[in-house]
């Protein structure tokens, strides 16, 4: 195992504050969609990326290895709801690379159901994946690894649903994001702020990115109403990737406990 590097320093004059060369990142829910775009953006900026997903992450790993061969990119099949699997993949990452610099909690599920229509299983699936999974990975990364490094950047993907209570799709035959999704993402935001206060003295930053409507396979069948949105269009996955890469970079070393809304102004105010 290589030696854990010293704490992150503020970028020096003349250096690129957004360069991630040599840093080690772990991204959950990265087999496709937003997670894949986040992984690509971190690799583009020079990071080694560990891709985690319940699905086969091979496609994303192949993209990273082909496009960014200077980095070392690995894939792991992990259920983020299972504590032992989470702790094992974090420990394996540190054993392989000698450290963990960036954690992105992106894995999530979204049940679109009404209050009376959602089942118990659907409720617990969203809560356990979105909130429990984020908690398990944050705890496994912080203690002991990032705490010993006295450095690290954690970015939790929440949603404007956690801010607004689930924005309407604008269509009578479409159900807005369900109560479990909104509750879990609101919990991710609260957890992010709590953790930021807890670990700031250790040199660890904790922030959240809250996407609005983003064009992925999960939103293909949703009709959004853009009449009240300042930028009246769907967002792109790589726009979330760019926001995450900023919060993971030395350029954001003085930013913590924040929720960056990447939503075209849908959740303004």
N, C-alpha and C positions, 0 to 999 in steps of 0.2 A: 504494500500500500504506500502511495506517495504521501509526502508530508502535507498536512492541511496548511493552506496558505494563510498569511496574516489578514487582519481585518481589511475590508474595502476602504480605500482612501478616496477623498474627493478628487474629481478629475483635475489634472494639472493643466496650466495654461498651455494652449497649443495642442493638447491631446483631444481625441474624439470622445466626447462625453457619453456617446451612445454605443461605443464599441464593446462587444461582449466576448472578444477573442479569448479562448481558453477557459471560459466559465462553464460550469456544469449545470444544466437545467433538466428538470423533470416536469413533464407536462401530462396531465391526466385527461382522459377522454379525447385522445389525439389521433384516433384511427381515421377520422374524417372531419369535414366541416371546420368549425371554428378552431378546434384543437389542432387540426392538421395545419391550418394557416398560422397559428401561433408558433408551432414547432418550426415551420419553414422560416418565419421571420427571425426567430432566435438563432437558428443555424446560419442564416444569411449574415447575421452580425457577428458570427464567429464562435457561437456557443457549441459545446458538445450537448446533444439532446437525448434524453431517455424518454421514449414514447410509451405511455401506459394507456391501456384500454381493455375492456372486457372482450372486445372484438379482436381479431387478428390485426395487429398494428403494422403488418408487413408492408403495406402500400406506402404508409408515411415514412417508414424507415428507408425504403428504397428511394423515395423522393429525396430524402436528406442525404443519403450516401452518394447518389448520382449528382445532385446539384451542389453539394458542399463537402467534397471529399477530404478537405483539410481537417474536418471535425470527425469525432468518433460518435456514432449514433447507434443506439440500441433500442430494441422494442421488448416490452414485457406485457403479458396478459395478466391483468389484475382486476379483481372485484373491489372497488373502492369502499364497499360497505364492510369488508372483512378485515378486522384489525391485524391479524397475523400476516395476511398477504401484503397489507400496506406497510407494516413495519419491515417485512422482509425485503421489499423492493427498494425501500429507502436505504436500508443497511447495505444491500447489494450494490447500489449505486455508489455509495461512499467507499465501499471496499474496492470497487473497480477503478474509480476516478480519484479517490483520495479526499473528496469533499463534495458538498452540494451547495451551490451558490444561489440557484433560482428554483423556486417551486411554483408551478402554475396549477391551481385547482380548477379545472374546466369540466370534468366529467359531470354529466347531469341528465336527468330525465324530466319530461314535462307532460303531465296529464292535463288535457283540456276537457274538463268536466265541471258540471255545476255542483253546488253545495250538496244537493240531494242525489246527484248522479254519481259522484265519486265513490269508489269502493274503498274499504279498509286497506286492501292490498295496494291499490293505487296511491292512497295517501302515504302509506309507509314507504313505498318505493321511492317517491319523490323526496320525502324527508330524509330517508336513510342515504340515498345516493347524493343528493345535493348538499345537505347540511352535515350529516354524520361523516360522509366521505371526506368533506373538506376539513372537518375537525380532526379526523384520524391522521390525515396526511400532514396537517400543520403540526400536530403534536409529535409525530414521528420525525419530522424534519428538524424541528426546533430542539427537541431534547433526545439525544445530547448533541447532535451534529452541528447545527448552526450556532448553538450556544457556545460550543467549544471553539468554533471558528471566530466567534464574535463578529459575524458578518452573515448577510443573507438577504434575499429579497423574496417575499411571498406575495403572489398576486392571485386573488380569489375572484373567479368569474361569478358575478351575481346576475342581476337583471333589473331593468326598470320596473318589472313586475313586483320586485321586492321593495320598490319605492312608491309605486302608484297603486299597488293592490291589483295588478293585472289589467293593463290597458285593453280597451275593447277592440275587437277585430273590425268593427264597423259593419258587420254583416249579420243579419238575423239568423242565418243558418250556421254561423260559426260561433263556437264558444270560446271566450277569452281564456287565457291561461288560468288553470284551476287553482283552488284555494291552497292545495298542498305545495304547488310550485311557488306561488306568491309568498307563502309562509316560510318555505325553506330558503328562498333567495333573500327575504328580509332578514332571516336568521344569519345568513352568510355575511350580510352587511354589518350586523351587530357584532358578530364574532370577529370580523376583520378589525373593527374599531377597538374591541376589547384586547385582542392580541397585540395590536400596535402599541397600546399603553403598557402591556406586560413585558414586551421584549425590546423596546426601543433602546434601553440602556445597554443591551447586549450587541448593539450595532445591526439589528435586524429590522428591516422595514416590512410593513404589512399593508397592502392596499387592495382595492377591489376595482374591477372594471364592470360596469353595468351596461350591457348591450341593450339596444332597442331591437326593432325588427331587423333580422339579419337573414339574407338569402342563403339558406341551406336546405338539405333534404327534409329537415324537420319542419320547415315553414312553407314547403311547396304548396300545401293545400289550404293555407290560411289567407283570407282576403283582408288585408289591412286597410284601414281608413287613414289616408295621409292628409286629409283636409285640415287638420289641426297641427300638423307636424311642420316645423320650420323648413327643413330640408325634405321635401315630399318624395322620398324614395326609400327602397330597402337599403340597408347597409350591406357591406361586403365583408366576408370573413377576414380578409387581409387588413381591413381597417381596425378590427379588434386585435389582430396580431401586432400592428404597429403600436397601439396603445399599451399593450402588455410589454412589448420590448422597451418602450420608454420607461415604464415603471420598474423594469428589471435592470435598467442601466445605471452606471455611475452618475449620469445626469439627473437622476431622480433620487439621489442619496439623501436629500433633505425633505423628501416627501413621504409621509406615512399616515396611516389612518384615514386615507381619502377614498372616496368613491368617484371614479372617473366615468361619467355618463357618455357613452358613445352611442347616441340614439337619434341623431338628426334633429335634436331639440324637442323630441317627443316628451321628455320628462323635465323640461325647463322649469326652474323655480324650486 
